[in-house]
Amino acid sequence: MTMRMGLVLLLALLLLSGCDTAPDASTAMNARQYARDVEQWRAQRLARLRAGDGWLSYIGSGRLRPGSYRLGSAPGNDLLLPAGPAQLGLLEVDANGNARIDGKPGSGATLNGHPLRQAELRPGVAGMQEASRIRLGTSEFYLVRMGSVLGWRFRDPGSARRRNFQGIEHFPVDRRWQVQARWQPYAQARQAVLLTSIGTPLPAQVPGEAVFEMDGRTFRLQPVLDKEALPSRQLFFLFSDRTSGRETYGGARYLYAAEPRDGKLVLDFNRAENPPCALTPHVVCPIAPAVNRLDLAVTAGEKFQYLPQ
């Protein structure tokens, strides 16, 4: 063999060797980057939960029916607040769910930066309407509407639940659960009714379904349009699976996905999260519909643990 032929063979072997190892190195690098991305998402989510206006700041809640309510933190009030002035005022709710408050002079409460007097209280509706918020120092009281239910919320950034929060447990990050699904849109969005964590109905729109394969089986998930994410039309999946009620929250886990492109979308179950009602008893949230109960153990995303009060 001539020296020239030997060099040609050596070069060919090096090229073949490079073809064998380069994809493995690239795959490992992509996997590390993906894990970092998921960890960053987790850190951002925990920061939102730990924020003064996060879910962990709620310390009081309840439902309201038509009638008159004396508000305050002192015993004897019709609606007993967990904190704030002894007497906040008189709240009146009519048969149509409209609310009006007559504030107690000297309570220290404010509305829109002014001392609380007589005022209409606009309830908050997720993604559609901001609530009229009564400020009580660093705390706040306001009304919310979910479907046909009118309720109240009390928020305190100094809540013990927020102070004692240690984080959320997760399944290990596994790239297998970053699933590419086929998107099958409906000709027109279908009307659906979700149930909430307290059993009340909640209207929703279903624009289509995501179809994916896992372990040789085909699964389908129907999203609803997330009003809070509009106009991006981000898809919002509420699902349960074989881990639900055991390792994960029984009612549902939530998963958001970007708008489909070219008939496909990504379901990244490593970013599956607990609903707000798994973090505090003072909010109401929709649970997974029967069609989204997967006969599959989704060992990815957030686990459920009881949080300190």
Sequence and secondary structure as in RCSB ss.txt:
>XXXX:A:sequence
MTMRMGLVLLLALLLLSGCDTAPDASTAMNARQYARDVEQWRAQRLARLRAGDGWLSYIGSGRLRPGSYRLGSAP
GNDLLLPAGPAQLGLLEVDANGNARIDGKPGSGATLNGHPLRQAELRPGVAGMQEASRIRLGTSEFYLVRMGSVL
GWRFRDPGSARRRNFQGIEHFPVDRRWQVQARWQPYAQARQAVLLTSIGTPLPAQVPGEAVFEMDGRTFRLQPVL
DKEALPSRQLFFLFSDRTSGRETYGGARYLYAAEPRDGKLVLDFNRAENPPCALTPHVVCPIAPAVNRLDLAVTA
GEKFQYLPQ
>XXXX:A:secstr
  HHHHHHHHHHHHHHHHHHHHHHHHHHHHHHHHHHHHHHHHHHHHHHHHSTTSGGGEEEEEE  SEEEEEESST
T SEE SSS S  EEEEE TTS EEEEE TTS  EETTEE  EEEE  BBTTTB    EEETTEEEEEEEETTEE
EEEEE TT HHHHT     B    GGGEEEEEEEEEEEEEEEEEEBTTS EEEEEEEEEEEEEETTEEEEE  EE
 GGGTTS  EEEEEB TTBTTTB SS EEEEE   BTTEEEEEGGG B  GGGT TT   B   GGGB SS    
SB       
